[in-house]
Amino acid sequence: MKKSNKFSPEVRERAVRMVQEHRGEYPSLWAAIESIAPKIGCVPQTLNEWVKRDEVDTGARVGTTTTTSEHERVKALEREVKELRRANEILKLASAFFAQAELDRRLKS
């Protein structure tokens, strides 16, 4: 997922809050988003994504999407697994190197 830095987290939070606060004044969520998005300076689809993300993060929307904190935790765990696999490979190579060196030493003596 590509994230744009065009809007600060504060602007995103304010926009989502505006949608939530004024939602009842419109016939649908989409109508609220279409009305508020231009005031923020973004397209309705972008604001809709922010609203959906906030709903997932706050537990208001259940679905296949993970919360932001879950997503960050998964990314951190994936990085850790990658580092551990790299460390294991280095240890395997070092172990093989020293085992071969020990064999060579025994054969020479």
N, C-alpha and C positions, 0 to 999 in steps of 0.2 A: 504494500500500500504506500503510495507516494504522498508525502505530506508537504504542503506548501507553507512557507513561512511568511506569506503575505499578511496574514492576520495573527495578531498576538493571542495568546491563550485568554487574556482578559477580554478582548473583543469577542472571541468565540463564546466565552461564558456569558457575556452580556447579551449577545444575540440569542442564545438558547433560552436564557431567562426571559427575554422579551417575548419569545414565541410561547413559552409556558404561561406567562402572566396574561397574555392577550388571546390565547387560544380560544376561549369561550366567546369572544366577540366575533368570531368568524364561523362560517358554516362547516369548515373542515380544517384539519391541521394544515393541509397543503395550502389552503387559502390564506391562513395566517402566515405561513412561510413565504408565500409569494408576495405578500404585502410588506413584510419586515425585511426581507433580503435586500431590496434596493436601498433601504435606509442604512444598512450596514456596509453596502458596497460590494455585495457578492451575489452570485446567481442563486436562485432558489434551490437547485440541486445540492449546492455546497452547504447551505444552511440546513437542508434536510438531513444530510450526512452528519452534521454536528449534533442535531437533535437526536437522531437515531443512536449515535455514539453515547450521548449523555444518558439516554434511556437505558441502554445496555449497562453502562457504568453504575447507574443508580438502582438497577434491578427492576426498573419499570417495564423493560422489554426483555422477553426471554426469547432466545433463538440460538442459532448456530454460531453467532458472533461471540467472541470472548471479550471480557472487559479490558480496558486499557491496562490495568494492573496485571491481569492474567497474561496479556500479550507480552508485556515487559518482562514478566517472570519467565515465560517460555523462552524469550530471546536470550535472557541471561543464562538459563539452563543450557540452551543450545551452544552458547559460547563456551560454557564450562565443559560440556561434553567434548567439544572440538579440541580444547586445550588438553583435556585428560587423554584423549586419543593420541594427540601429538606426543605427549609425555610418555605414554605407553610405548609408542613406536620407537622413541629415542632409547627407552630402557631396554627394549627387546634387542635393538641393534648393539647397544653397549654390552649387554649380556652375551650375545653371540660373539662379539669381538673378544671379550675377556675369556670366554670359554675356549675359543680358538687359540688364543695366546697361551692359555694353560696347557692345552694339548701340545702345542709346539714346544713349550718349555719341557714337558715330560719326555717328548720324543728325543730331544737333544741331550738329555741327561742320562 
